Amino acid sequence: MTAYMPEATVAVHAEAHNTEPLLGRGIYDVAEVARIVRRHPDTVARWTRGADPLHHVESDRIISFLDVISLWVISELVMRGVPKREIRVGGEYVAEHVGTNYPFAHQSLATVGAGFFGKFREWVDLGKGGQRSFPEVIEELLSPIEFGPDLHASVWRPAEGVWLNPKVQAGTPCVDGTRVPTRAIADLEAAGDHIEDIADDLSLDIGQVRAAVQYERAA
């Protein structure tokens, strides 16, 4: 994905593919999503477009910001040992009870060990279809995420100094609070530019440049 794709170009791109305009919703392809959520592209494709997807993506060409958040949450749940059957059941429970197509990008989710919980007046075990649960310690899965008035994810900070904001650069990872893509910085550093020069050229501080490079190296 081109790092500095102008918003007007994004709108034309979406219209040309006969989809609703996605300005402010983020625009990604499978390869970019796989890089962001640290999963193989085949895994992302299977989770979204397989015979029994964990998260259904509405468009067959474009993945939105809320889709990315959903896939990251699913990835975290899988890594924590939550069975896929329980992930599906939990997603269906949230979707039904809050009326959303993006249950994994909703504010009321949490995990405890290999459990998958949601807060609907009280904590319930989503993976077990909403059974009442009273975990002593709730570890918030979505703590790096800011939520909008609709209680869905609006900004994600996957690492210190990095944000994904669907209203900025079509949601590509950028230096937190700026429009500067982290990949552009990492490309400059890989080409031999000194961190100090990159910071000066892009009006950033050295810490911001280092955070961007570190984030991209981990991808």
C-alpha positions, -999 to +999 in steps of 0.1 A: +000+000+000+014+034-010+024+053+022+013+088+012-019+079-008-039+112-009-075+111+004-089+121-029-071+091-045-085+068-019-121+080-026-116+074-064-100+040-057-130+029-036-155+043-062-138+026-090-142-008-072-179-002-067-177+000-030-190+027-006-164+054+001-141+043+029-127+076+038-123+076+076-128+038+078-093+027+068-083+008+036-062-023+037-055-054+017-048-089+031-010-085+029-010-053+048-034-067+074-012-098+079+018-075+084-001-054+110-016-083+130+016-104+127-001-133+109+005-151+076-016-138+048-031-173+043-042-172+079-059-138+075-076-151+043-088-182+061-101-163+091-121-138+069-130-158+038-127-194+046-156-219+047-163-210+083-147-176+089-140-163+124-148-128+112-167-121+080-154-092+059-181-075+038-159-064+009-141-090-012-114-065-020-110-040+008-105-046+046-115-018+069-100-005+102-127-023+123-119-055+104-082-050+113-090-045+149-113-076+148-085-097+133-060-085+159-083-094+187-090-128+172-052-133+169-047-124+205-075-148+216-059-176+196-025-169+211-040-169+246-054-204+239-091-196+235-106-224+213-119-212+179-153-226+187-155-203+217-143-174+197-171-179+172-197-184+199-184-152+217-185-132+185-221-143+178-231-134+214-217-099+213-231-093+178-265-103+189-265-084+222-251-051+209-263-052+173-230-049+155-212-065+126-179-059+144-182-077+177-144-081+182-140-043+178-165-035+206-155-020+239-169-046+262-144-074+257-117-088+279-097-120+285-085-139+316-060-166+307-077-187+281-112-173+289-131-148+267-154-125+286-177-095+279-194-070+302-231-067+297-242-052+330-221-080+345-192-101+333-202-132+313-183-160+296-187-152+259-171-184+248-196-204+267-226-185+253-230-159+280-228-179+312-224-157+343-188-153+353-172-135+382-134-134+375-114-118+402-090-101+378-101-089+343-072-082+320-084-057+294-076-070+259-084-037+242-064-014+264-043+000+235-075+011+217-095+043+220-132+039+214-157+063+198-192+073+209-205+041+192-183+020+215-163+007+185-126+011+181-116+045+167-078+046+172-053+017+179-018+021+193-002-013+187+032-001+200+046+029+219+048+059+196+027+043+168-010+047+160-035+035+134-062+061+129-086+054+100-089+091+095-052+095+089-034+081+059-062+056+053-053+039+086-017+029+078+006+028+108+020+062+115+041+080+141+016+087+169-002+120+165+012+126+130+006+117+093+041+102+089+039+065+080+063+043+100+071+022+069+084+054+052+107+061+081+119+025+082+126+026+044+147+057+048+167+041+077+172+009+057+185+030+027+212+044+049+198+077+062+209+085+097+182+087+123+191+122+132+187+133+095+154+116+092+141+133+123+152+167+111+138+162+076+104+150+089+102+174+119+102+146+144+123+139+174+148+110+175+127+090+199+098+090+174+120+079+146+134+051+166+100+039+177+088+038+141+119+018+130+115-006+159+078-012+151+086-019+115+115-042+123+091-063+144+066-067+116 
